[in-house]
Amino acid sequence: MLVYPIPTAVTQARVQLVADQTEKAPPHVIQADVLNVFAAKNEAERHAVAELMETEVNQDLVEQDHVDVKA
């Protein structure tokens, strides 16, 4: 399971959703807010996975460059 801090964009989308729900906004506005929350979450997850893959590739390169010489 991927664990990462909640990005600002996700928090802002959630706040907007709650604000619109509190104001009793029309259903199409609330639906758009829900979609924005999911879009922000998906983007954050994609970014986290790309960052994780980049880190693993860099670690693999470092491990390949390391030569263990035993005397």
C-alpha positions in Angstrom: 0.0 0.0 0.0 1.3 3.4 -1.0 1.5 5.9 1.9 2.2 9.6 1.2 1.1 13.0 2.6 -2.2 14.3 1.3 -1.4 16.9 -1.3 -2.8 20.4 -1.1 -4.9 20.0 -4.3 -6.8 17.1 -2.7 -7.4 19.0 0.5 -8.6 22.0 -1.5 -11.0 19.9 -3.6 -12.4 18.3 -0.4 -12.9 21.7 1.2 -14.8 22.9 -1.9 -17.0 19.9 -1.8 -17.9 20.3 1.8 -18.5 24.1 1.3 -20.9 23.4 -1.6 -22.7 20.6 0.3 -23.1 23.0 3.2 -24.5 25.7 0.9 -26.9 23.1 -0.6 -25.5 23.7 -4.0 -27.2 22.2 -7.1 -26.5 18.5 -7.7 -24.4 19.2 -10.8 -22.1 21.4 -8.8 -21.6 18.8 -6.0 -21.1 16.1 -8.7 -18.4 18.2 -10.3 -16.8 18.7 -6.9 -16.8 14.9 -6.3 -15.1 14.4 -9.7 -12.5 17.1 -8.8 -11.7 15.2 -5.6 -11.2 11.9 -7.4 -9.2 13.7 -10.1 -6.9 15.3 -7.5 -6.4 11.9 -5.7 -5.6 10.1 -9.0 -3.1 12.8 -10.0 -1.4 12.6 -6.6 -1.3 8.8 -6.8 0.2 8.9 -10.3 2.8 11.4 -9.1 3.7 9.2 -6.0 4.0 6.1 -8.2 6.2 7.9 -10.7 8.4 9.2 -7.8 8.6 5.7 -6.3 9.6 4.2 -9.6 12.3 6.8 -10.2 13.7 6.2 -6.7 13.9 2.5 -7.3 15.6 2.9 -10.6 18.1 5.3 -9.1 18.8 2.8 -6.3 19.2 0.0 -8.8 21.8 2.1 -10.7 23.7 2.8 -7.5 23.7 -0.9 -6.6 25.0 -1.8 -10.0 27.8 0.8 -9.7 28.8 -0.6 -6.3 31.5 -3.3 -6.6 32.1 -5.5 -3.6 35.7 -6.6 -3.6 36.8 -9.2 -1.1 40.4 -9.7 -0.4 
